[in-house]
Amino acid sequence: MNLFDLSGEVAAVFGGTGVLGGAMADALAAHGAKVAVIGRSEDRGRYAVERIEAAGGTAVFVPADAMSKDSIRAARDAILSKWGAVTVLVNGAGGNKPEATVMPGGDFTKLPLDGWSAVFDLNLVGGTLLPCQVFGETMVAAGRGSIVNVASMSAILPLSRVVAYSASKAAVLNLTQWLAREWATKGVRVNAISPGFFPAEQNRRMLLRDDGTYTERGQSIVGHTPMGRFGEAPELGGAIVWLAAPRASGFVTGQNIVVDGGFSSVTI
């Protein structure tokens, strides 16, 4: 028996057009899942599909706005029509906003509420809650499914500056545990992955200079990471495949899988 065989699974990956979401979509497809790459950019979505197909996988791009429940329903129904019900949902959409960041010397008391709310909408509401509601409805009805929410290292150890992002990702972990308990007897498992520091579109300039050397903040992070480097996107593949595979992780729910090179193990 191959514990990690995903043949017969249909996966929907929100944020699959990005670096980290794309790597998770690649890994799921490489283990036999049919993968729906969900995002707003058709060009990036088509590129992700072509990459997966070139590697021998099966994929389709499905456009959707994660902030619109109607748009998410339309995506769910399009996948259902093409391949059948989604059995694996990865909620990888999210991000931060400059206006919700407190820079050194800044004043937290002046943080604008609309910036705070925008980040919570992005990570907790559109990035997690709405897809869980829409796809969870059909999973519960079928009595089968695995949901993986993408949290963050900052949900566990709130990082300086990104206060709203850290708080919203902590809320993602809380919702993950709540749903895991709610759906545990309904055949639907709900877990989270918390990546450590992986250079991607949103944080690359914070971590790396144009010449590839570390910024001051990047050097501080690497110095705090026992493995002495940033993560590489494909290194998230093992965790996502394990959580998606019912034979490998069938008794795992409500957990947060940390992939951080040991960052969270260092206290000094």
Secondary structure, DSSP 8 states (H G I E B T S, - for coil): --TT--TT-EEEEETTTSHHHHHHHHHHHHTT-EEEEEES-HHHHHHHHHHHHHTT-EEEEEE--TT-HHHHHHHHHHHHHHH-S--EEEE------GGG---TT--GGG--HHHHHHHHIIIIIIIIIHHHHHHHHHHHHHT-EEEEEE--GGGTS--SS-HHHHHHHHHHHHHHHHHHHHHGGGTEEEEEEEE-----TTTHHHHB-TTS-B-HHHHHHHHT-TT-S---GGGGHHHHHHHH-HHHHTT--S-EEEESTTGGG---
